[in-house]
Amino acid sequence: GMMSRRVFLKSLTALLGGYSLPAIAYTRPAPVWKTLQTSPVAGFQYYQGETLWPQLAIGQFLTLARETNNPYDDRAIRIDWQGHQLGYLPRMDNAAVSQLIDRREKLSALIVGLKKSNNAWDRVEVEVRWQA
């Protein structure tokens, strides 16, 4: 309850040698991003991936775009890097993500794996995160 929190803050203040806690301690907690899935980029060989390859780096953010009018897949999720298309989330991996985007949930994606491989499916691995 309230008491234990006050005691905790007191001991924390004592620990810091009587300095007051920074204001940030009282601000709203930062949003928590939970990993939803990790997937390869499908179709990497068909878009601008090879041209962009030297600039790609682990940790870079990607944009997920819903292509509701995609003739091949009505759940299609395009993966863009700084405005350039890298490919798509694999069809077998896009059901949850397309539903979340359609519900206007906050998602983010980033590069978590890069591999020089002859198999296009092994080149780029992306992690999709969902803001809880």
Salt bridges, closest charged atoms under 4 A:
GLU50 OE2 - ARG123 NH1 2.60
GLU67 OE2 - ARG78 NH1 3.16
ASP80 OD2 - ARG78 NH2 2.86
ASP102 OD1 - ARG66 NE 2.93
GLU105 OE2 - ARG103 NH2 3.65
GLU127 OE2 - ARG129 NE 2.60
